[in-house]
Structure formats: structure tokens, C-alpha cells
Amino acid sequence: MLARVIAFVSFLSRLRRRLTGVEVGRTAASLAFTTLLGLVPLFTVAFAYVSRFPLFARSQDALEAFLLRFFLPGSGAVVRHYLTEFVAKSGELKGVSTLFVVITAVLLVWQVDREINTIWGTREPRSFARRIFVYALALTAGPALIGATIYFINWLIQQSIAATPFGAEALSLLVQPVALLVDTAVFTLIYAFVPARTVPFRLALLGGLLAAIAFEAAKHGFRFYITQVPTYQVIYGALATLPLFLLWIYLSWVIVLVGAAITATLAERHGRGRQRQRRAPRLAES
């Protein structure tokens, strides 16, 4: 029992040093600002690709709803209206303007990749060609996969509800577990494939689950705050959505980065454990 307590305290100490070393608050603020600039280009590239395939085009609404769940709980309709309008207008761009949109979206993905690998302490980054491949995959296959998965889950829920007499009650009970499941899958994929090193999947899954739980708890807390403590609405009036939007993006990135730090610290401990196991037979032989 004492050994477990000591191990847990040691883990927390290593986690604290890792978070302090990467300056999570500053990094999350930087990513929040970059997200604000790159959000419309990111949506444009993702939706433009998804809409080209009839199979995935059906899931575009589900993809939009899912992505907007990551932004500003409680005011998603307002944000969705403006983002949809911006994306529709940017779809009319051609030539150099289109290239600028793509570059802006890639820069957002690049910064996320850089910051997470900084948390992991990666010394040998991916080659330029591999980075381009990974970024292109993230901007194309990622949204398509998420959209198709959500579309399938929605279809499965509807089929299950149709076969039961409870209807809407069953749907309300399934919404939260499904949201947690999808969040866990997204965070797990980030922690498993973004670091430029091999990450044990079970550790990425554990980090993804913890981040998803924190994210869902933050959503409920944030929604309660903006509905029960309308300070921003009183001060900013019609402009309240913007500071709240920025605050929520910042909190979201804090959760992503802390989850990455937890996964990296677990992986570091796992690596040290495997090294000790390899040394044990050698010491016994000597």
C-alpha cells in the first residue's frame, strides 16, 4: 500500500514538472488564439473534402454538430450560424486565396503537433514529407472518419430506439455515454498518433478517457456558469459570445495538453519499468 502511495506521489511530481516545463497556460493561450484564426479555414478544408464523397456527405451535419460541441457549450447555435456563413463565403475563394486557407489550416495542425511533441520531449521530429502526409491525413481522413462514426452511432441509436417502447427516454439516457465515447476516441487518437514516437495504445486510451471525462465535466460546468451567472452578458451584451468563445477554447486546450502530459508521464514510467525488467535477467546471470 505504501509503495503505491509513493509511486502515485512520484507520478504527480513528474507530471507537475512536465506541465511546468511546457508552460501549459501560455501554450493553451497560444493555441486558443491560433484556433480562432484557423477555425474557419479548418472547417472549410474539412467540409470541402467530406462533401465530395456521397458516403460521407450525409454525415456532414453530424460532423458539424460534433465539432461545435467542442466550442462554447450553451451558445453553439450562434457560433454554428457564423461559422456556417463564413465557410460558405470562403467556398467561393479561388487560386491564391484557396491556397491561403489551406496553409492557415495546416499551420493550426502544425502547432498542435509541435506543442504535443514538446510535452512528450520528442528529440527527433518527423521528416518534412511525413509531416505533410500526417497533416493531410488529419485534415481529410480525420473529419471523414469522425463524421462517418457519428452518423453510424446516430443511426444505431435510432434503430435501437425504434425497437423499444421508451423512445425519447432511451435517447436521453444514451446521449451522455455516446458523447463520452466519441470524446474518448478522439482524445485517444490524438495521444496515440500525434507524438512522433510509439505510444502504448492502452496508455493513450487511459489518457483519452481521463481527458474526455474532464472535458464533459468542463462542458457542464461552463454551461452552468454562462446560464446561471450571466456576468459576461451583462457587461458585453450582444458581444458576450466572443470572450466566452475564447475562454472555452482556452479551457479545451488546457484539457488536451494536460491529458497529453498525463499520457506522456505514464508512458515514461512504463518505459522505465520495461527497462528494469530487461536488466533483471542480466543481473541474475552475472
C-alpha positions, -999 to +999 in steps of 0.1 A: +000+000+000+028+024+010+046+016-022+016+025-043+012+058-025+049+066-031+045+057-067+015+079-071+032+108-054+062+103-077+039+103-107+022+136-096+056+151-091+068+141-126+035+153-141+038+187-123+074+192-136+063+183-171+034+207-171+056+235-156+083+229-182+059+233-211+040+262-195+006+248-201-013+281-195+008+300-221+007+272-246-031+268-243-035+306-247-013+305-279-033+276-293-066+293-285-055+324-305-043+302-334-076+282-332-096+315-335-076+324-367-076+289-382-110+276-373-128+288-404-100+276-427-100+242-409-138+239-413-135+249-449-109+223-458-126+195-438-161+201-451-149+207-487-133+173-486-161+155-469-188+169-492-170+154-523-179+119-512-216+109-512-210+084-484-195+110-461-216+139-473-246+125-453-225+128-421-216+165-426-244+177-403-233+152-376-197+163-381-206+200-377-226+192-346-197+172-331-171+198-338-193+226-324-197+206-292-160+214-286-168+251-288-188+271-264-214+249-247-248+267-245-241+291-274-234+265-301-263+278-323-248+313-325-213+300-333-226+275-358-246+302-376-215+324-381-191+296-389-215+282-415-218+316-431-180+321-431-174+286-445-200+292-473-183+325-482-148+310-482-160+283-505-162+310-532-124+316-530-101+305-558-065+304-566-042+321-542-070+327-517-077+290-516-040+282-510-040+307-481-070+290-465-052+256-468-020+269-454-038+285-424-055+252-416-021+233-419-004+259-396-031+252-369-025+214-372+013+220-372+012+240-340-009+213-322+016+187-334+046+208-322+031+215-287+021+179-280+056+166-291+071+193-269+052+178-240+065+144-249+100+157-251+105+143-286+140+149-298+137+135-333+107+151-351+092+136-381+106+142-415+091+170-436+075+146-460+060+125-432+046+157-415+029+167-447+014+133-450+002+133-414-013+168-417-031+160-449-045+128-433-056+148-403-074+174-424-091+149-448-095+114-434-099+126-398-131+146-403-145+120-427-139+092-401-154+112-373-184+122-394-190+086-405-186+073-370-211+098-356-235+091-384-233+054-377-238+059-340-268+081-346-283+055-370-276+027-344-293+048-317-324+055-339-327+018-348-324+008-311-350+034-300-374+023-328-372-012-314-380-002-278-412+013-263-394+040-244-384+063-273-372+097-262-364+085-227-339+059-242-324+086-263-318+110-234-301+082-215-278+074-244-267+109-253-242+113-225-225+079-228-222+083-266-207+118-262-182+104-237-174+075-260-168+098-290-147+122-270-126+094-256-120+081-292-109+115-304-085+122-275-071+086-277-063+091-314-046+124-307-024+109-279-017+077-298-007+091-332+004+128-328+036+121-308+065+112-330+072+080-311+054+047-303+028+051-276+012+020-260-024+021-270-037+013-235-019+043-221-033+065-249-067+051-241-064+058-204-052+094-211-080+098-237-106+086-212-094+110-184-093+139-209-129+130-221-142+129-185-126+162-177-139+177-210-175+166-203-173+179-167-159+212-180-188+214-205-214+210-178-197+234-155-192+260-183-228+257-194-240+262-158-218+292-154-230+310-185-266+303-178-267+309-140-240+336-137-246+358-167-218+383-159-205+384-195-239+390-210-244+420-186-210+435-194-206+427-231-242+424-242-245+411-277-207+407-279-206+382-250-202+352-273-167+362-283-150+363-249-169+332-238-158+315-270-122+324-264-124+312-228-139+279-237-113+273-264-086+280-239-101+256-213-104+229-240-067+232-249-058+231-213-076+198-210-060+184-242-025+194-231-029+181-195-042+148-210-012+146-232+011+153-202-006+125-182-002+101-212+034+111-216+042+106-179+025+072-179+045+062-210+077+074-194+070+053-163+060+023-184+093+026-203+114+027-171+095-004-159+103-023-191+140-013-188+142-027-152+126-059-164+152-063-191+181-056-167+169-081-141+179-113-161+213-098-169+220-090-132+209-126-123+232-141-149+262-120-137 
